[in-house]
Amino acid sequence: MTDKNIAPFVKWAGGKRQLLPYIQEMMPKNYHNYYEPFVGGGAVLFHFTPQHAIINDINRALINTYKQIKYRVDELIDFLTEIDESIPTEHKQYYYKQREKFNDKIMKEEYDLELAALFIYLNKHCFNGLYRVNSKGLFNVPFNNSSAKSFNAENLSAVAKYLQKVTILEGDFELACRDASAGDFVFLDSPYAPLNDNSFEAYTKEGFDMQSHKRLAKLFEELTKRGCYCMLTNHNTEFIEDLYRDYLQRVITVKRYINSDANNRKGEEVIITNYNYG
Ligand SMILES: C[S@@+](CC[C@H](N)C(=O)[O-])C[C@H]1O[C@@H](n2cnc3c(N)ncnc32)[C@H](O)[C@@H]1O
């Protein structure tokens, strides 16, 4: 397997598969370092496998998994093999046991190889590959009756090989972009802005509220001043349109698999750049 056909090792909300052709077309042709401060499942990273990448996410369990793959992939594969071989015919109970084990380790702050294996296993067998936590930060996604294998060993090894040259950071997006400088490309795929601007609840979804979106827009401006190429994706809402009114905006129609009311511009994403493309 070459760098060119690496697949994400987890399913992740907000994956950019539908936008990949547009992102490819609009990317700068040449750049120095590649920054992805909201890497999530890495759909974009693994598709393009840039040579000098710096990736980041605030999700500590996710970043632990990236690191364990990078440094201990063979042991991780052994661990996952053990987990999969222990799955009984009555899988449901086993899933909830593994989830309890995972949460116990989160509470004890044991960010290690076992946690990474459990992370991949739970992602595969939970409902929709969602990562959702309760107010205490504990994973609470229910079981999804899947008999699939939790992992693909060949792909995990290819991911590990690629990650050898990737810098992996954990924390807030602003800090992750501290060293980005002229000629670097920064791809920003933050949690979505709410589709319905009147919904208060939606503002705090994923802990990324309107203030965070404003802070991100400020960073976009700061990176522009530094001479970085920036590309940002989000829902096409008035709020986002207004926040980035000084930049190029390209609206893309996508299939969306959620319900939303008629007032929303459902099915529209926007790709914003601070440079001309094409
Ligand atoms: C839309 S997802 C990224 C999806 C990703 N491009 C993919 O293809 O899977 C957004 C990510 O931002 C992360 N995140 C949320 N708040 C953050 C923050 N303040 N700083 C850095 N990452 C954050 C979330 O953990 C989540 O993984």
The ligand as an SDF file (V2000), in Angstrom:
LIG
                    3D

 27 29  0  0  0  0  0  0  0  0999 V2000
  -15.5450   18.7100   11.5780 C   0  0  0  0  0  0  0  0  0  0  0  0
  -14.4200   17.8120   12.5430 S   0  0  0  0  0  0  0  0  0  0  0  0
  -13.1380   17.6030   11.4230 C   0  0  0  0  0  0  0  0  0  0  0  0
  -13.4780   16.5710   10.4050 C   0  0  0  0  0  0  0  0  0  0  0  0
  -12.2930   16.0890    9.6280 C   0  0  0  0  0  0  0  0  0  0  0  0
  -11.8830   17.0470    8.6330 N   0  0  0  0  0  0  0  0  0  0  0  0
  -12.5490   14.7480    8.9720 C   0  0  0  0  0  0  0  0  0  0  0  0
  -12.4580   14.6490    7.7900 O   0  0  0  0  0  0  0  0  0  0  0  0
  -12.8670   13.8010    9.7000 O   0  0  0  0  0  0  0  0  0  0  0  0
  -13.8880   18.9820   13.6830 C   0  0  0  0  0  0  0  0  0  0  0  0
  -12.8540   18.5490   14.7030 C   0  0  0  0  0  0  0  0  0  0  0  0
  -12.4990   19.6940   15.4890 O   0  0  0  0  0  0  0  0  0  0  0  0
  -12.1650   19.2590   16.7980 C   0  0  0  0  0  0  0  0  0  0  0  0
  -12.2240   20.4420   17.6800 N   0  0  0  0  0  0  0  0  0  0  0  0
  -13.2960   20.9820   18.3230 C   0  0  0  0  0  0  0  0  0  0  0  0
  -12.9350   22.0950   18.9890 N   0  0  0  0  0  0  0  0  0  0  0  0
  -11.6120   22.2910   18.7670 C   0  0  0  0  0  0  0  0  0  0  0  0
  -10.6520   23.2740   19.1720 C   0  0  0  0  0  0  0  0  0  0  0  0
  -11.0130   24.3140   19.9500 N   0  0  0  0  0  0  0  0  0  0  0  0
   -9.3730   23.1570   18.7350 N   0  0  0  0  0  0  0  0  0  0  0  0
   -9.0070   22.1080   17.9560 C   0  0  0  0  0  0  0  0  0  0  0  0
   -9.8680   21.1240   17.5440 N   0  0  0  0  0  0  0  0  0  0  0  0
  -11.1470   21.2220   17.9390 C   0  0  0  0  0  0  0  0  0  0  0  0
  -13.1540   18.1520   17.0900 C   0  0  0  0  0  0  0  0  0  0  0  0
  -12.6390   17.2670   18.0690 O   0  0  0  0  0  0  0  0  0  0  0  0
  -13.3200   17.4930   15.7030 C   0  0  0  0  0  0  0  0  0  0  0  0
  -12.4840   16.3720   15.5640 O   0  0  0  0  0  0  0  0  0  0  0  0
  1  2  1  0
  2  3  1  0
  2 10  1  0
  3  4  1  0
  4  5  1  0
  5  6  1  0
  5  7  1  0
  7  8  2  0
  7  9  1  0
 10 11  1  0
 11 12  1  0
 11 26  1  0
 12 13  1  0
 13 14  1  0
 13 24  1  0
 14 15  1  0
 14 23  1  0
 15 16  2  0
 16 17  1  0
 17 18  1  0
 17 23  2  0
 18 19  1  0
 18 20  2  0
 20 21  1  0
 21 22  2  0
 22 23  1  0
 24 25  1  0
 24 26  1  0
 26 27  1  0
M  CHG  2   2   1   9  -1
M  END
$$$$
